Structure formats: C-alpha cells, structure tokens
Amino acid sequence: MDKAAAQEKMEEEMKEMKEIKLQPDQPLHNRVEVAVIDFPDGKSREERQRCKVTVEFAQCDVKQLQERGLTFEEAMKYYKEWLYEVIKVNLAQDWVCVEGMEEVMAIIEESVKQYYQE
C-alpha cells in the first residue's frame, strides 16, 4: 500500500469514528466521574450523555501501577489508554474526543503525580 492509499484509508476510518466530548464532574481526592457525551444529530445539535465512567486514582490504584514498574509518564499513558478502551466498550465502537480530554487528563495527572513524588 502506498502512502496516498494509506492516508486515504486512515481518513476513511476517522470518518467512521464517533465524535464525543468528555465532561468531568467535580473530582474527589481518589476518583473523578466523567460523562461521555455524543452528538447524534451533529455537533451543532443537541448533545446526548451516553454513559459515565469512573476513573479511580487512589493511592492503592497508583501503587499497583508502580509495582508493575510504570514510571509517571507510563502511568499517564496507561490511564489514557484505559479510558479509551472503557469508553470504546460502552459505545461499542472506536471514538475520537473533540473536547474535554485535556481537562480529564489534567485532573488525573494532578492526583497521580503526588504518589510519584514520595
């Protein structure tokens, strides 16, 4: 497959991905609830909450990652990949976040970082 065909295939797959928005609730010290919102009739129309995902980052949760030998950067990658997979299961399809991922990851990062500074 040449470069142009590969690019075309990737663009086609992106069109098939569901666009979502992540909206975190007020975080607690050990977790945050994240609403998964989609746009059934397009982004300019009414939004619909599809599900909520609880991201847990208590000391015992982070300790499990540390025991596996994960660095802080690897732990953040783990959380992002975990979040993707959990939402994918709930939506039953691949997705791309158009809003809110940075905010959610910042909440997780702030909490997880404290356990890597000890």
Biopython code that builds the backbone (N, CA, C, O; Angstrom):
import numpy as np
from Bio.PDB.StructureBuilder import StructureBuilder

atoms = [
    (1, "MET", "N", (0.864, -1.184, 0.000)),
    (1, "MET", "CA", (0.000, 0.000, 0.000)),
    (1, "MET", "C", (0.900, 1.235, 0.000)),
    (1, "MET", "O", (1.787, 1.358, 0.844)),
    (2, "ASP", "N", (0.676, 2.134, -0.932)),
    (2, "ASP", "CA", (1.495, 3.337, -0.980)),
    (2, "ASP", "C", (1.010, 4.367, 0.034)),
    (2, "ASP", "O", (-0.027, 4.193, 0.675)),
    (3, "LYS", "N", (1.784, 5.444, 0.164)),
    (3, "LYS", "CA", (1.482, 6.470, 1.174)),
    (3, "LYS", "C", (0.109, 7.105, 0.972)),
    (3, "LYS", "O", (-0.624, 7.316, 1.938)),
    (4, "ALA", "N", (-0.240, 7.408, -0.262)),
    (4, "ALA", "CA", (-1.523, 8.055, -0.555)),
    (4, "ALA", "C", (-2.688, 7.138, -0.191)),
    (4, "ALA", "O", (-3.688, 7.591, 0.367)),
    (5, "ALA", "N", (-2.560, 5.861, -0.504)),
    (5, "ALA", "CA", (-3.621, 4.912, -0.176)),
    (5, "ALA", "C", (-3.744, 4.732, 1.327)),
    (5, "ALA", "O", (-4.851, 4.627, 1.853)),
    (6, "ALA", "N", (-2.615, 4.697, 2.019)),
    (6, "ALA", "CA", (-2.629, 4.570, 3.479)),
    (6, "ALA", "C", (-3.279, 5.788, 4.119)),
    (6, "ALA", "O", (-4.061, 5.655, 5.060)),
    (7, "GLN", "N", (-2.961, 6.971, 3.613)),
    (7, "GLN", "CA", (-3.550, 8.211, 4.126)),
    (7, "GLN", "C", (-5.059, 8.215, 3.896)),
    (7, "GLN", "O", (-5.829, 8.592, 4.780)),
    (8, "GLU", "N", (-5.471, 7.795, 2.714)),
    (8, "GLU", "CA", (-6.896, 7.743, 2.377)),
    (8, "GLU", "C", (-7.642, 6.775, 3.291)),
    (8, "GLU", "O", (-8.743, 7.069, 3.757)),
    (9, "LYS", "N", (-7.035, 5.626, 3.540)),
    (9, "LYS", "CA", (-7.653, 4.632, 4.427)),
    (9, "LYS", "C", (-7.799, 5.195, 5.842)),
    (9, "LYS", "O", (-8.840, 5.023, 6.476)),
    (10, "MET", "N", (-6.746, 5.875, 6.340)),
    (10, "MET", "CA", (-6.798, 6.459, 7.679)),
    (10, "MET", "C", (-7.905, 7.522, 7.766)),
    (10, "MET", "O", (-8.637, 7.575, 8.755)),
    (11, "GLU", "N", (-8.025, 8.359, 6.743)),
    (11, "GLU", "CA", (-9.066, 9.386, 6.733)),
    (11, "GLU", "C", (-10.463, 8.762, 6.715)),
    (11, "GLU", "O", (-11.377, 9.270, 7.365)),
    (12, "GLU", "N", (-10.629, 7.674, 5.980)),
    (12, "GLU", "CA", (-11.918, 6.970, 5.932)),
    (12, "GLU", "C", (-12.269, 6.398, 7.307)),
    (12, "GLU", "O", (-13.416, 6.481, 7.748)),
    (13, "GLU", "N", (-11.268, 5.816, 7.980)),
    (13, "GLU", "CA", (-11.502, 5.265, 9.322)),
    (13, "GLU", "C", (-11.869, 6.360, 10.302)),
    (13, "GLU", "O", (-12.717, 6.149, 11.170)),
    (14, "MET", "N", (-11.242, 7.541, 10.183)),
    (14, "MET", "CA", (-11.541, 8.661, 11.072)),
    (14, "MET", "C", (-12.992, 9.114, 10.894)),
    (14, "MET", "O", (-13.637, 9.506, 11.867)),
    (15, "LYS", "N", (-13.511, 9.066, 9.668)),
    (15, "LYS", "CA", (-14.891, 9.462, 9.413)),
    (15, "LYS", "C", (-15.869, 8.528, 10.118)),
    (15, "LYS", "O", (-16.955, 8.943, 10.522)),
    (16, "GLU", "N", (-15.473, 7.259, 10.262)),
    (16, "GLU", "CA", (-16.340, 6.270, 10.883)),
    (16, "GLU", "C", (-16.298, 6.328, 12.404)),
    (16, "GLU", "O", (-17.153, 5.744, 13.069)),
    (17, "MET", "N", (-15.319, 7.022, 12.957)),
    (17, "MET", "CA", (-15.194, 7.087, 14.412)),
    (17, "MET", "C", (-16.230, 8.047, 14.977)),
    (17, "MET", "O", (-16.500, 9.102, 14.402)),
    (18, "LYS", "N", (-16.800, 7.669, 16.101)),
    (18, "LYS", "CA", (-17.790, 8.517, 16.774)),
    (18, "LYS", "C", (-17.074, 9.674, 17.454)),
    (18, "LYS", "O", (-16.072, 9.472, 18.140)),
    (19, "GLU", "N", (-17.575, 10.860, 17.270)),
    (19, "GLU", "CA", (-17.027, 12.027, 17.954)),
    (19, "GLU", "C", (-17.733, 12.175, 19.292)),
    (19, "GLU", "O", (-18.961, 12.127, 19.376)),
    (20, "ILE", "N", (-16.930, 12.356, 20.338)),
    (20, "ILE", "CA", (-17.502, 12.522, 21.672)),
    (20, "ILE", "C", (-16.854, 13.690, 22.394)),
    (20, "ILE", "O", (-15.828, 14.231, 21.981)),
    (21, "LYS", "N", (-17.499, 14.050, 23.484)),
    (21, "LYS", "CA", (-16.988, 15.073, 24.388)),
    (21, "LYS", "C", (-16.921, 14.434, 25.768)),
    (21, "LYS", "O", (-17.830, 13.699, 26.152)),
    (22, "LEU", "N", (-15.858, 14.704, 26.516)),
    (22, "LEU", "CA", (-15.742, 14.233, 27.891)),
    (22, "LEU", "C", (-15.977, 15.402, 28.827)),
    (22, "LEU", "O", (-15.419, 16.484, 28.642)),
    (23, "GLN", "N", (-16.807, 15.177, 29.833)),
    (23, "GLN", "CA", (-17.142, 16.237, 30.775)),
    (23, "GLN", "C", (-16.969, 15.703, 32.194)),
    (23, "GLN", "O", (-17.807, 14.945, 32.682)),
    (24, "PRO", "N", (-15.866, 16.104, 32.862)),
    (24, "PRO", "CA", (-15.645, 15.598, 34.222)),
    (24, "PRO", "C", (-16.531, 16.304, 35.241)),
    (24, "PRO", "O", (-16.805, 17.499, 35.131)),
    (25, "ASP", "N", (-16.975, 15.529, 36.241)),
    (25, "ASP", "CA", (-17.646, 16.117, 37.396)),
    (25, "ASP", "C", (-16.575, 16.714, 38.293)),
    (25, "ASP", "O", (-15.385, 16.657, 37.980)),
    (26, "GLN", "N", (-17.000, 17.283, 39.401)),
    (26, "GLN", "CA", (-16.045, 17.782, 40.379)),
    (26, "GLN", "C", (-15.227, 16.596, 40.895)),
    (26, "GLN", "O", (-15.803, 15.639, 41.411)),
    (27, "PRO", "N", (-13.888, 16.640, 40.766)),
    (27, "PRO", "CA", (-13.100, 15.486, 41.204)),
    (27, "PRO", "C", (-13.052, 15.351, 42.721)),
    (27, "PRO", "O", (-13.068, 16.338, 43.457)),
    (28, "LEU", "N", (-12.992, 14.103, 43.163)),
    (28, "LEU", "CA", (-12.755, 13.807, 44.573)),
    (28, "LEU", "C", (-11.276, 13.481, 44.714)),
    (28, "LEU", "O", (-10.561, 13.431, 43.713)),
    (29, "HIS", "N", (-10.803, 13.258, 45.932)),
    (29, "HIS", "CA", (-9.369, 13.030, 46.121)),
    (29, "HIS", "C", (-8.900, 11.708, 45.509)),
    (29, "HIS", "O", (-7.707, 11.547, 45.249)),
    (30, "ASN", "N", (-9.808, 10.764, 45.273)),
    (30, "ASN", "CA", (-9.393, 9.448, 44.773)),
    (30, "ASN", "C", (-10.074, 9.013, 43.475)),
    (30, "ASN", "O", (-9.826, 7.909, 42.992)),
    (31, "ARG", "N", (-10.924, 9.859, 42.908)),
    (31, "ARG", "CA", (-11.602, 9.482, 41.663)),
    (31, "ARG", "C", (-12.296, 10.700, 41.039)),
    (31, "ARG", "O", (-12.465, 11.748, 41.662)),
    (32, "VAL", "N", (-12.682, 10.503, 39.786)),
    (32, "VAL", "CA", (-13.474, 11.511, 39.087)),
    (32, "VAL", "C", (-14.460, 10.780, 38.181)),
    (32, "VAL", "O", (-14.108, 9.802, 37.520)),
    (33, "GLU", "N", (-15.682, 11.262, 38.161)),
    (33, "GLU", "CA", (-16.714, 10.748, 37.262)),
    (33, "GLU", "C", (-16.644, 11.562, 35.975)),
    (33, "GLU", "O", (-16.599, 12.792, 36.006)),
    (34, "VAL", "N", (-16.636, 10.858, 34.841)),
    (34, "VAL", "CA", (-16.520, 11.523, 33.546)),
    (34, "VAL", "C", (-17.732, 11.154, 32.697)),
    (34, "VAL", "O", (-17.968, 9.981, 32.408)),
    (35, "ALA", "N", (-18.492, 12.164, 32.305)),
    (35, "ALA", "CA", (-19.632, 11.943, 31.418)),
    (35, "ALA", "C", (-19.130, 11.844, 29.981)),
    (35, "ALA", "O", (-18.290, 12.632, 29.547)),
    (36, "VAL", "N", (-19.654, 10.873, 29.258)),
    (36, "VAL", "CA", (-19.330, 10.671, 27.847)),
    (36, "VAL", "C", (-20.533, 11.166, 27.053)),
    (36, "VAL", "O", (-21.635, 10.632, 27.173)),
    (37, "ILE", "N", (-20.307, 12.185, 26.249)),
    (37, "ILE", "CA", (-21.385, 12.857, 25.531)),
    (37, "ILE", "C", (-21.141, 12.736, 24.031)),
    (37, "ILE", "O", (-20.024, 12.946, 23.558)),
    (38, "ASP", "N", (-22.182, 12.399, 23.292)),
    (38, "ASP", "CA", (-22.049, 12.351, 21.837)),
    (38, "ASP", "C", (-23.028, 13.320, 21.189)),
    (38, "ASP", "O", (-23.796, 14.004, 21.866)),
    (39, "PHE", "N", (-22.981, 13.362, 19.888)),
    (39, "PHE", "CA", (-23.776, 14.305, 19.103)),
    (39, "PHE", "C", (-24.536, 13.516, 18.037)),
    (39, "PHE", "O", (-24.078, 13.438, 16.897)),
    (40, "PRO", "N", (-25.681, 12.933, 18.379)),
    (40, "PRO", "CA", (-26.384, 12.060, 17.427)),
    (40, "PRO", "C", (-26.808, 12.750, 16.135)),
    (40, "PRO", "O", (-26.907, 12.106, 15.091)),
    (41, "ASP", "N", (-27.056, 14.038, 16.198)),
    (41, "ASP", "CA", (-27.501, 14.765, 15.001)),
    (41, "ASP", "C", (-26.481, 15.810, 14.551)),
    (41, "ASP", "O", (-26.832, 16.771, 13.867)),
    (42, "GLY", "N", (-25.216, 15.620, 14.936)),
    (42, "GLY", "CA", (-24.166, 16.574, 14.577)),
    (42, "GLY", "C", (-23.806, 17.472, 15.739)),
    (42, "GLY", "O", (-24.602, 17.674, 16.656)),
    (43, "LYS", "N", (-22.593, 18.012, 15.691)),
    (43, "LYS", "CA", (-22.088, 18.821, 16.805)),
    (43, "LYS", "C", (-22.869, 20.104, 17.033)),
    (43, "LYS", "O", (-22.856, 20.641, 18.140)),
    (44, "SER", "N", (-23.543, 20.602, 16.016)),
    (44, "SER", "CA", (-24.297, 21.847, 16.174)),
    (44, "SER", "C", (-25.684, 21.607, 16.765)),
    (44, "SER", "O", (-26.421, 22.555, 17.033)),
    (45, "ARG", "N", (-26.033, 20.346, 16.966)),
    (45, "ARG", "CA", (-27.349, 19.996, 17.501)),
    (45, "ARG", "C", (-27.255, 19.587, 18.958)),
    (45, "ARG", "O", (-26.215, 19.771, 19.592)),
    (46, "GLU", "N", (-28.324, 19.039, 19.489)),
    (46, "GLU", "CA", (-28.411, 18.642, 20.886)),
    (46, "GLU", "C", (-27.428, 17.520, 21.227)),
    (46, "GLU", "O", (-27.235, 16.578, 20.458)),
    (47, "GLU", "N", (-26.814, 17.653, 22.408)),
    (47, "GLU", "CA", (-25.891, 16.641, 22.905)),
    (47, "GLU", "C", (-26.666, 15.566, 23.658)),
    (47, "GLU", "O", (-27.786, 15.795, 24.113)),
    (48, "ARG", "N", (-26.043, 14.374, 23.783)),
    (48, "ARG", "CA", (-26.674, 13.271, 24.500)),
    (48, "ARG", "C", (-25.610, 12.593, 25.359)),
    (48, "ARG", "O", (-24.542, 12.223, 24.872)),
    (49, "GLN", "N", (-25.920, 12.439, 26.644)),
    (49, "GLN", "CA", (-24.993, 11.710, 27.515)),
    (49, "GLN", "C", (-25.180, 10.219, 27.301)),
    (49, "GLN", "O", (-26.285, 9.700, 27.455)),
    (50, "ARG", "N", (-24.109, 9.532, 26.949)),
    (50, "ARG", "CA", (-24.181, 8.109, 26.662)),
    (50, "ARG", "C", (-23.902, 7.256, 27.895)),
    (50, "ARG", "O", (-24.542, 6.224, 28.096)),
    (51, "CYS", "N", (-22.951, 7.683, 28.718)),
    (51, "CYS", "CA", (-22.604, 6.921, 29.910)),
    (51, "CYS", "C", (-21.720, 7.785, 30.800)),
    (51, "CYS", "O", (-21.359, 8.907, 30.445)),
    (52, "LYS", "N", (-21.386, 7.243, 31.951)),
    (52, "LYS", "CA", (-20.406, 7.872, 32.844)),
    (52, "LYS", "C", (-19.359, 6.829, 33.164)),
    (52, "LYS", "O", (-19.665, 5.647, 33.328)),
    (53, "VAL", "N", (-18.126, 7.277, 33.251)),
    (53, "VAL", "CA", (-17.004, 6.411, 33.573)),
    (53, "VAL", "C", (-16.353, 6.952, 34.838)),
    (53, "VAL", "O", (-16.132, 8.157, 34.964)),
    (54, "THR", "N", (-16.047, 6.056, 35.774)),
    (54, "THR", "CA", (-15.347, 6.452, 36.987)),
    (54, "THR", "C", (-13.867, 6.130, 36.826)),
    (54, "THR", "O", (-13.491, 4.975, 36.628)),
    (55, "VAL", "N", (-13.042, 7.148, 36.912)),
    (55, "VAL", "CA", (-11.593, 6.969, 36.852)),
    (55, "VAL", "C", (-11.086, 7.050, 38.283)),
    (55, "VAL", "O", (-11.233, 8.075, 38.949)),
    (56, "GLU", "N", (-10.488, 5.957, 38.748)),
    (56, "GLU", "CA", (-10.003, 5.896, 40.132)),
    (56, "GLU", "C", (-8.493, 6.039, 40.162)),
    (56, "GLU", "O", (-7.775, 5.393, 39.399)),
    (57, "PHE", "N", (-8.022, 6.907, 41.064)),
    (57, "PHE", "CA", (-6.588, 7.132, 41.188)),
    (57, "PHE", "C", (-6.193, 7.285, 42.649)),
    (57, "PHE", "O", (-5.385, 8.143, 43.002)),
    (58, "ALA", "N", (-6.779, 6.435, 43.495)),
    (58, "ALA", "CA", (-6.406, 6.401, 44.910)),
    (58, "ALA", "C", (-4.977, 5.872, 45.025)),
    (58, "ALA", "O", (-4.432, 5.322, 44.068)),
    (59, "GLN", "N", (-4.391, 6.038, 46.175)),
    (59, "GLN", "CA", (-3.016, 5.603, 46.379)),
    (59, "GLN", "C", (-2.847, 4.124, 46.049)),
    (59, "GLN", "O", (-1.849, 3.739, 45.438)),
    (60, "CYS", "N", (-3.812, 3.285, 46.447)),
    (60, "CYS", "CA", (-3.697, 1.845, 46.161)),
    (60, "CYS", "C", (-3.763, 1.559, 44.664)),
    (60, "CYS", "O", (-3.123, 0.622, 44.185)),
    (61, "ASP", "N", (-4.532, 2.357, 43.919)),
    (61, "ASP", "CA", (-4.610, 2.181, 42.465)),
    (61, "ASP", "C", (-3.269, 2.517, 41.812)),
    (61, "ASP", "O", (-2.780, 1.779, 40.956)),
    (62, "VAL", "N", (-2.689, 3.629, 42.224)),
    (62, "VAL", "CA", (-1.418, 4.066, 41.661)),
    (62, "VAL", "C", (-0.293, 3.129, 42.106)),
    (62, "VAL", "O", (0.641, 2.868, 41.347)),
    (63, "LYS", "N", (-0.387, 2.632, 43.327)),
    (63, "LYS", "CA", (0.637, 1.712, 43.822)),
    (63, "LYS", "C", (0.701, 0.446, 42.960)),
    (63, "LYS", "O", (1.784, -0.088, 42.717)),
    (64, "GLN", "N", (-0.453, -0.028, 42.502)),
    (64, "GLN", "CA", (-0.471, -1.195, 41.609)),
    (64, "GLN", "C", (0.317, -0.921, 40.330)),
    (64, "GLN", "O", (1.021, -1.796, 39.826)),
    (65, "LEU", "N", (0.194, 0.286, 39.816)),
    (65, "LEU", "CA", (0.944, 0.649, 38.609)),
    (65, "LEU", "C", (2.435, 0.744, 38.913)),
    (65, "LEU", "O", (3.268, 0.310, 38.116)),
    (66, "GLN", "N", (2.762, 1.308, 40.059)),
    (66, "GLN", "CA", (4.162, 1.417, 40.457)),
    (66, "GLN", "C", (4.782, 0.035, 40.654)),
    (66, "GLN", "O", (5.937, -0.187, 40.291)),
    (67, "GLU", "N", (4.018, -0.889, 41.226)),
    (67, "GLU", "CA", (4.524, -2.243, 41.437)),
    (67, "GLU", "C", (4.774, -2.958, 40.120)),
    (67, "GLU", "O", (5.596, -3.872, 40.053)),
    (68, "ARG", "N", (4.079, -2.553, 39.087)),
    (68, "ARG", "CA", (4.301, -3.099, 37.740)),
    (68, "ARG", "C", (5.502, -2.438, 37.076)),
    (68, "ARG", "O", (5.879, -2.801, 35.962)),
    (69, "GLY", "N", (6.104, -1.466, 37.761)),
    (69, "GLY", "CA", (7.294, -0.797, 37.247)),
    (69, "GLY", "C", (7.015, 0.387, 36.356)),
    (69, "GLY", "O", (7.920, 0.857, 35.666)),
    (70, "LEU", "N", (5.785, 0.889, 36.348)),
    (70, "LEU", "CA", (5.446, 2.015, 35.480)),
    (70, "LEU", "C", (5.975, 3.329, 36.048)),
    (70, "LEU", "O", (5.815, 3.618, 37.234)),
    (71, "THR", "N", (6.602, 4.114, 35.188)),
    (71, "THR", "CA", (7.010, 5.465, 35.552)),
    (71, "THR", "C", (5.766, 6.353, 35.544)),
    (71, "THR", "O", (4.680, 5.908, 35.171)),
    (72, "PHE", "N", (5.931, 7.602, 35.956)),
    (72, "PHE", "CA", (4.800, 8.533, 35.947)),
    (72, "PHE", "C", (4.238, 8.683, 34.529)),
    (72, "PHE", "O", (3.024, 8.639, 34.332)),
    (73, "GLU", "N", (5.123, 8.860, 33.545)),
    (73, "GLU", "CA", (4.684, 9.032, 32.157)),
    (73, "GLU", "C", (3.960, 7.782, 31.661)),
    (73, "GLU", "O", (2.947, 7.885, 30.969)),
    (74, "GLU", "N", (4.471, 6.611, 32.011)),
    (74, "GLU", "CA", (3.817, 5.365, 31.604)),
    (74, "GLU", "C", (2.470, 5.197, 32.294)),
    (74, "GLU", "O", (1.528, 4.671, 31.701)),
    (75, "ALA", "N", (2.373, 5.644, 33.557)),
    (75, "ALA", "CA", (1.099, 5.584, 34.277)),
    (75, "ALA", "C", (0.066, 6.485, 33.604)),
    (75, "ALA", "O", (-1.100, 6.107, 33.492)),
    (76, "MET", "N", (0.476, 7.664, 33.157)),
    (76, "MET", "CA", (-0.456, 8.564, 32.475)),
    (76, "MET", "C", (-0.895, 7.966, 31.141)),
    (76, "MET", "O", (-2.059, 8.089, 30.758)),
    (77, "LYS", "N", (0.022, 7.325, 30.440)),
    (77, "LYS", "CA", (-0.331, 6.647, 29.192)),
    (77, "LYS", "C", (-1.319, 5.515, 29.471)),
    (77, "LYS", "O", (-2.274, 5.311, 28.721)),
    (78, "TYR", "N", (-1.075, 4.778, 30.565)),
    (78, "TYR", "CA", (-1.976, 3.696, 30.958)),
    (78, "TYR", "C", (-3.389, 4.240, 31.181)),
    (78, "TYR", "O", (-4.354, 3.673, 30.668)),
    (79, "TYR", "N", (-3.523, 5.331, 31.940)),
    (79, "TYR", "CA", (-4.843, 5.899, 32.216)),
    (79, "TYR", "C", (-5.539, 6.340, 30.928)),
    (79, "TYR", "O", (-6.740, 6.124, 30.768)),
    (80, "LYS", "N", (-4.800, 6.951, 30.021)),
    (80, "LYS", "CA", (-5.408, 7.412, 28.770)),
    (80, "LYS", "C", (-5.883, 6.230, 27.931)),
    (80, "LYS", "O", (-6.985, 6.257, 27.384)),
    (81, "GLU", "N", (-5.054, 5.197, 27.830)),
    (81, "GLU", "CA", (-5.440, 4.005, 27.064)),
    (81, "GLU", "C", (-6.602, 3.269, 27.732)),
    (81, "GLU", "O", (-7.505, 2.772, 27.059)),
    (82, "TRP", "N", (-6.564, 3.207, 29.057)),
    (82, "TRP", "CA", (-7.650, 2.549, 29.805)),
    (82, "TRP", "C", (-8.973, 3.285, 29.545)),
    (82, "TRP", "O", (-9.998, 2.662, 29.270)),
    (83, "LEU", "N", (-8.930, 4.601, 29.636)),
    (83, "LEU", "CA", (-10.127, 5.406, 29.403)),
    (83, "LEU", "C", (-10.662, 5.171, 27.992)),
    (83, "LEU", "O", (-11.869, 5.030, 27.799)),
    (84, "TYR", "N", (-9.770, 5.129, 27.014)),
    (84, "TYR", "CA", (-10.192, 4.883, 25.636)),
    (84, "TYR", "C", (-10.907, 3.538, 25.523)),
    (84, "TYR", "O", (-11.988, 3.458, 24.940)),
    (85, "GLU", "N", (-10.318, 2.499, 26.068)),
    (85, "GLU", "CA", (-10.871, 1.155, 25.953)),
    (85, "GLU", "C", (-12.216, 1.022, 26.687)),
    (85, "GLU", "O", (-13.133, 0.380, 26.176)),
    (86, "VAL", "N", (-12.337, 1.613, 27.856)),
    (86, "VAL", "CA", (-13.604, 1.537, 28.606)),
    (86, "VAL", "C", (-14.718, 2.252, 27.848)),
    (86, "VAL", "O", (-15.836, 1.745, 27.754)),
    (87, "ILE", "N", (-14.414, 3.411, 27.317)),
    (87, "ILE", "CA", (-15.431, 4.140, 26.556)),
    (87, "ILE", "C", (-15.768, 3.391, 25.273)),
    (87, "ILE", "O", (-16.928, 3.336, 24.867)),
    (88, "LYS", "N", (-14.764, 2.822, 24.644)),
    (88, "LYS", "CA", (-15.000, 2.051, 23.418)),
    (88, "LYS", "C", (-15.966, 0.894, 23.680)),
    (88, "LYS", "O", (-16.844, 0.627, 22.860)),
    (89, "VAL", "N", (-15.816, 0.217, 24.796)),
    (89, "VAL", "CA", (-16.725, -0.877, 25.147)),
    (89, "VAL", "C", (-18.139, -0.337, 25.347)),
    (89, "VAL", "O", (-19.105, -0.930, 24.868)),
    (90, "ASN", "N", (-18.259, 0.773, 26.046)),
    (90, "ASN", "CA", (-19.583, 1.356, 26.296)),
    (90, "ASN", "C", (-20.262, 1.845, 25.023)),
    (90, "ASN", "O", (-21.481, 1.739, 24.892)),
    (91, "LEU", "N", (-19.497, 2.373, 24.097)),
    (91, "LEU", "CA", (-20.066, 2.879, 22.849)),
    (91, "LEU", "C", (-20.155, 1.799, 21.768)),
    (91, "LEU", "O", (-20.862, 1.967, 20.774)),
    (92, "ALA", "N", (-19.445, 0.704, 21.965)),
    (92, "ALA", "CA", (-19.374, -0.396, 21.002)),
    (92, "ALA", "C", (-18.782, 0.051, 19.674)),
    (92, "ALA", "O", (-19.145, -0.470, 18.620)),
    (93, "GLN", "N", (-17.871, 1.017, 19.725)),
    (93, "GLN", "CA", (-17.182, 1.460, 18.519)),
    (93, "GLN", "C", (-16.002, 2.357, 18.894)),
    (93, "GLN", "O", (-15.916, 2.858, 20.015)),
    (94, "ASP", "N", (-15.097, 2.548, 17.932)),
    (94, "ASP", "CA", (-13.983, 3.466, 18.141)),
    (94, "ASP", "C", (-14.515, 4.887, 18.218)),
    (94, "ASP", "O", (-15.599, 5.188, 17.718)),
    (95, "TRP", "N", (-13.739, 5.751, 18.850)),
    (95, "TRP", "CA", (-14.188, 7.126, 19.035)),
    (95, "TRP", "C", (-12.999, 8.070, 19.011)),
    (95, "TRP", "O", (-11.848, 7.660, 19.156)),
    (96, "VAL", "N", (-13.306, 9.324, 18.829)),
    (96, "VAL", "CA", (-12.309, 10.383, 18.900)),
    (96, "VAL", "C", (-12.903, 11.491, 19.759)),
    (96, "VAL", "O", (-14.063, 11.870, 19.601)),
    (97, "CYS", "N", (-12.081, 11.998, 20.671)),
    (97, "CYS", "CA", (-12.552, 13.051, 21.581)),
    (97, "CYS", "C", (-12.334, 14.414, 20.938)),
    (97, "CYS", "O", (-11.222, 14.746, 20.525)),
    (98, "VAL", "N", (-13.401, 15.197, 20.856)),
    (98, "VAL", "CA", (-13.308, 16.529, 20.267)),
    (98, "VAL", "C", (-13.270, 17.627, 21.328)),
    (98, "VAL", "O", (-13.037, 18.795, 21.016)),
    (99, "GLU", "N", (-13.500, 17.241, 22.587)),
    (99, "GLU", "CA", (-13.474, 18.231, 23.668)),
    (99, "GLU", "C", (-13.412, 17.507, 25.016)),
    (99, "GLU", "O", (-14.107, 16.515, 25.234)),
    (100, "GLY", "N", (-12.569, 18.021, 25.912)),
    (100, "GLY", "CA", (-12.567, 17.558, 27.293)),
    (100, "GLY", "C", (-11.464, 16.599, 27.701)),
    (100, "GLY", "O", (-11.255, 16.401, 28.897)),
    (101, "MET", "N", (-10.752, 15.997, 26.762)),
    (101, "MET", "CA", (-9.712, 15.033, 27.129)),
    (101, "MET", "C", (-8.599, 15.694, 27.933)),
    (101, "MET", "O", (-8.122, 15.119, 28.911)),
    (102, "GLU", "N", (-8.185, 16.874, 27.542)),
    (102, "GLU", "CA", (-7.108, 17.568, 28.250)),
    (102, "GLU", "C", (-7.508, 17.846, 29.691)),
    (102, "GLU", "O", (-6.702, 17.675, 30.606)),
    (103, "GLU", "N", (-8.738, 18.270, 29.895)),
    (103, "GLU", "CA", (-9.229, 18.573, 31.237)),
    (103, "GLU", "C", (-9.263, 17.315, 32.111)),
    (103, "GLU", "O", (-8.856, 17.355, 33.273)),
    (104, "VAL", "N", (-9.741, 16.214, 31.561)),
    (104, "VAL", "CA", (-9.805, 14.950, 32.304)),
    (104, "VAL", "C", (-8.398, 14.474, 32.652)),
    (104, "VAL", "O", (-8.140, 14.080, 33.789)),
    (105, "MET", "N", (-7.493, 14.509, 31.684)),
    (105, "MET", "CA", (-6.134, 14.039, 31.924)),
    (105, "MET", "C", (-5.405, 14.940, 32.919)),
    (105, "MET", "O", (-4.562, 14.456, 33.674)),
    (106, "ALA", "N", (-5.707, 16.222, 32.935)),
    (106, "ALA", "CA", (-5.085, 17.132, 33.899)),
    (106, "ALA", "C", (-5.518, 16.785, 35.329)),
    (106, "ALA", "O", (-4.710, 16.848, 36.256)),
    (107, "ILE", "N", (-6.773, 16.423, 35.502)),
    (107, "ILE", "CA", (-7.272, 16.007, 36.818)),
    (107, "ILE", "C", (-6.551, 14.744, 37.273)),
    (107, "ILE", "O", (-6.102, 14.654, 38.416)),
    (108, "ILE", "N", (-6.443, 13.774, 36.375)),
    (108, "ILE", "CA", (-5.768, 12.520, 36.705)),
    (108, "ILE", "C", (-4.297, 12.790, 37.019)),
    (108, "ILE", "O", (-3.765, 12.286, 38.007)),
    (109, "GLU", "N", (-3.655, 13.575, 36.184)),
    (109, "GLU", "CA", (-2.229, 13.876, 36.360)),
    (109, "GLU", "C", (-1.962, 14.529, 37.712)),
    (109, "GLU", "O", (-1.020, 14.156, 38.412)),
    (110, "GLU", "N", (-2.781, 15.489, 38.072)),
    (110, "GLU", "CA", (-2.591, 16.196, 39.342)),
    (110, "GLU", "C", (-2.643, 15.236, 40.535)),
    (110, "GLU", "O", (-1.864, 15.368, 41.479)),
    (111, "SER", "N", (-3.552, 14.285, 40.486)),
    (111, "SER", "CA", (-3.701, 13.341, 41.588)),
    (111, "SER", "C", (-2.626, 12.257, 41.580)),
    (111, "SER", "O", (-2.095, 11.898, 42.631)),
    (112, "VAL", "N", (-2.307, 11.740, 40.399)),
    (112, "VAL", "CA", (-1.333, 10.652, 40.301)),
    (112, "VAL", "C", (0.075, 11.151, 40.624)),
    (112, "VAL", "O", (0.873, 10.427, 41.220)),
    (113, "LYS", "N", (0.377, 12.384, 40.229)),
    (113, "LYS", "CA", (1.714, 12.942, 40.414)),
    (113, "LYS", "C", (2.172, 12.893, 41.866)),
    (113, "LYS", "O", (3.348, 12.648, 42.135)),
    (114, "GLN", "N", (1.266, 13.119, 42.795)),
    (114, "GLN", "CA", (1.649, 13.155, 44.209)),
    (114, "GLN", "C", (2.235, 11.826, 44.693)),
    (114, "GLN", "O", (3.061, 11.811, 45.606)),
    (115, "TYR", "N", (1.817, 10.719, 44.093)),
    (115, "TYR", "CA", (2.299, 9.410, 44.513)),
    (115, "TYR", "C", (3.648, 9.064, 43.879)),
    (115, "TYR", "O", (4.313, 8.119, 44.302)),
    (116, "TYR", "N", (4.040, 9.822, 42.882)),
    (116, "TYR", "CA", (5.348, 9.617, 42.263)),
    (116, "TYR", "C", (6.390, 10.573, 42.848)),
    (116, "TYR", "O", (7.567, 10.486, 42.496)),
    (117, "GLN", "N", (5.982, 11.475, 43.726)),
    (117, "GLN", "CA", (6.917, 12.411, 44.345)),
    (117, "GLN", "C", (7.368, 11.929, 45.714)),
    (117, "GLN", "O", (8.225, 12.552, 46.340)),
    (118, "GLU", "N", (6.803, 10.835, 46.180)),
    (118, "GLU", "CA", (7.133, 10.333, 47.519)),
    (118, "GLU", "C", (8.488, 9.687, 47.526)),
    (118, "GLU", "O", (8.937, 9.206, 48.566)),
]
sb = StructureBuilder()
sb.init_structure("model")
sb.init_model(0)
sb.init_chain("A")
sb.init_seg("    ")
for serial, (resi, resn, name, xyz) in enumerate(atoms, 1):
    if name == "N":
        sb.init_residue(resn, " ", resi, " ")
    sb.init_atom(name, np.array(xyz, "f"), 0.0, 1.0, " ", f" {name:<3s}", serial, name[0])
structure = sb.get_structure()
